[in-house]
Amino acid sequence: MILVTGGAGFIGSNFVLDWLVQHDEPIVNLDALTYAGNLNNLRSVEKDPRHIFVHGNIGDAALLSDLFTRYKPSAVVNFAAESHVDRSIHGPEDFIQTNILGTFRLLEAARAYWTGLETKSDFRFLHVSTDEVFGTLDADDPAFNEETSYRPNSPYSASKAASDHLVRAYFHTYGLPVVTTNCSNNYGPLHFPEKLIPLVIHNALQGRSLPIYGDGLQIRDWLYVKDHCSAIRRVLEAGRLGETYNIGGWNERANLHVVTTLCAVLDELQPRADGKKYSEQIALVTDRPGHDRRYAIDARKIEAELGWRPTETFESGIRKTVQWYLDNSDWVENVTSGSYRNWVEKQYA
Ligand SMILES: NC(=O)c1ccc[n+]([C@@H]2O[C@H](COP(=O)([O-])OP(=O)(O)OC[C@H]3O[C@@H](n4cnc5c(N)ncnc54)[C@H](O)[C@@H]3O)[C@@H](O)[C@H]2O)c1
């Protein structure tokens, strides 16, 4: 049994679905079902006895203690977080609560459980983090590697940085067998349409404007979500304890390029009824405060040490993603309307 937190969110649900294809080991999936958590993502494993969903908060110490005692997990994979930078600017409180205090509670519960284990080497705690903890790069700077200093610039990245430091401290102070991954920007199926790629696809198909912050020349390093999931599985099985691994696919792209690529793929797969190009809907809007200019991941450590490689290029991953959104308009409809939340309330009344 492994304990996954945040497994109803974007990356967590992709991870759960992939894991159950690749492994026999069951999952207990703890998720608070915030606006970003979506049980629709897990419909295909709803009846799978290897997937146990628990509606709850990583900050709930009593619940965590009960879950560790009952399920005796061989590993924790911690995805649970508040994850949207814009939301962290308007309301940082939830980010502090979940990303810092929640991770602290989870570490404490894991430590208590692990301390009582007879075979201590039978457990590990994998903390999923972001490249945003490293701050921003200028055009000529080398990509972030595992030695790069932390310089977080948003409340989101600061809260993730704090959680990474706690995880590190639990290794050095208590010997808790931890490993941390810092990944670049993900995209792919089941991505809530507040983030750039699903937002652009959704707005384009709705005939709305496609907002791009500032000059659109901010660079992000993109990774298809399934490649992130395979990297996490690889680190879980072979990563060295106490180490951090940067995960990325060497796909630096300017936001404007990402949006025009999406428009071109949409022009091909679902042309506008009026014959015009989707790129006509692009609108530059006022930049986000503290907007980091460039992120880039040096992924040589995970490649050399663990033999991990991404399978998708940016172009192949983007095409798959657009196709997924075209094929799953009901999913988008559900997460953007109130009907999904009503359904959840009925399930867990
Ligand atoms: N999306 C990216 O590009 C990216 C890149 C690198 C790292 N990460 C990290 O990966 C993890 C997952 O990101 P995501 O994009 O899937 O996020 P997401 O916002 O889509 O999902 C987060 C999930 O955590 C759950 N959650 C939130 N607070 C919780 C709490 N207190 N207790 C239990 N569950 C809670 C939510 O309900 C949701 O299901 C995060 O830790 C994020 O920092 C994300």
The ligand as a Gaussian input file, in Angstrom:
#p B3LYP/6-31G(d) Opt

LIG

0 1
 N        1.337000      21.706000     -11.968000
 C        2.645000      21.843000     -12.140000
 O        3.085000      22.291000     -13.210000
 C        3.612000      21.435000     -11.062000
 C        4.978000      21.410000     -11.357000
 C        5.872000      20.977000     -10.374000
 C        5.407000      20.589000      -9.136000
 N        4.074000      20.659000      -8.866000
 C        3.630000      20.205000      -7.534000
 O        2.904000      19.001000      -7.749000
 C        1.862000      18.892000      -6.785000
 C        0.535000      18.675000      -7.487000
 O        0.300000      19.798000      -8.352000
 P       -1.036000      19.872000      -9.226000
 O       -0.765000      20.771000     -10.356000
 O       -1.545000      18.511000      -9.477000
 O       -1.993000      20.615000      -8.188000
 P       -3.567000      20.680000      -8.141000
 O       -3.892000      22.005000      -7.567000
 O       -4.174000      20.287000      -9.443000
 O       -3.964000      19.523000      -7.098000
 C       -3.723000      19.625000      -5.732000
 C       -4.568000      18.566000      -5.038000
 O       -4.286000      18.632000      -3.636000
 C       -5.534000      18.609000      -2.936000
 N       -5.335000      19.350000      -1.678000
 C       -5.151000      20.693000      -1.516000
 N       -5.018000      20.986000      -0.218000
 C       -5.090000      19.809000       0.457000
 C       -5.007000      19.459000       1.825000
 N       -4.817000      20.389000       2.781000
 N       -5.127000      18.147000       2.177000
 C       -5.332000      17.209000       1.218000
 N       -5.431000      17.485000      -0.100000
 C       -5.312000      18.772000      -0.459000
 C       -6.526000      19.279000      -3.855000
 O       -7.861000      18.921000      -3.539000
 C       -6.070000      18.758000      -5.202000
 O       -6.684000      17.518000      -5.493000
 C        1.920000      20.175000      -5.953000
 O        2.625000      19.893000      -4.774000
 C        2.693000      21.152000      -6.821000
 O        3.393000      22.083000      -6.031000
 C        3.172000      21.060000      -9.796000

